[in-house]
Amino acid sequence: MAGIMTNIENNTIRMYWNALRSMSKNIRLGLAVKLTNSVLEEERKEMSDEAYTEEMLNKFFGKWEGNETAEELMGIIKQSS
């Protein structure tokens, strides 16, 4: 979370938690996903398309650390499907 939360924010969180904690696990997980996605979407909107693309490339490009070639990986994937 960014910064220090105010008393009003803490009270709001407490109020919602009291209303939500009796809901089923599936409902709470679904709400958590929606809340997380809404925050990520807001962060995404703050960036230009170029900046977002650059961030994603920097984050994920070259992350595979195995010794297999692309062809070997494709074979492994085909075998397992």
N, C-alpha and C positions, 0 to 999 in steps of 0.2 A: 504494500500500500504506500502511496506517495504521501509523505509528510505525516504530521501528527493529527490524529482524529480529534475533533471537538466533542464536547459533551453531548451536543445535539446529535452528532453522527453516531456516537456510541449508544445513545438512547434509541435511535432509530434502528440500529442493528439489533439491539436487545429486544425491541418490540417485534421486529420481523422474526427473529429466532424463536421467540415464545410462540408465535403463531405457526411457525413451520416445523418445529421439532417433533410434533406429534404425527406428522405426515409420514407416509411410508418411505422406505429407503429409496425406492424407484422414483418417487415424486421428488424427493430432495435431490437425488443425483441429476434428474432432468433439469431441475431449477438451477443447480450448480453449473451445468453445461451451458444453459442459456445465459446466465449471468457472466460466466467467463467469456463466452463468445461475444457478448455485447461490449465488454471491456476491450477485448482484442480488436473488435471492429472499430471502436472509437479511436484506439491507438493507430490503426491502419489509416483512418481518414485523415489523421494529422500529418501523414507523410505523402509525398508525391509518388506517383506510380514508379518513377525511376528510382527513387530512394528506397521504396519497398522492395522492388526487384533486386536492387543491389544488396539490401539487408538479407533477403532470402538466399541469394547466391552465396554470400559470405558465410551464412549460417550453415548451409547444407552442402555446398559444392565440395567435392573431394573428401567426404566424410567416411567413405567406405575404406576400411583398413585391411581387407583381406588380400590374398595374393592371387586370387582367381581372375582370369581375364573376363571380359564382358561376355564372350561366347560361353565360357564355362558357367558363369552365373545364370545365363539364359537357360542352359541345359539343366541346371539344378532346379530352377524355378519350374520348368516344363515337367520334370520328373515328379515334382511334389504336387502338381495340380491334377 
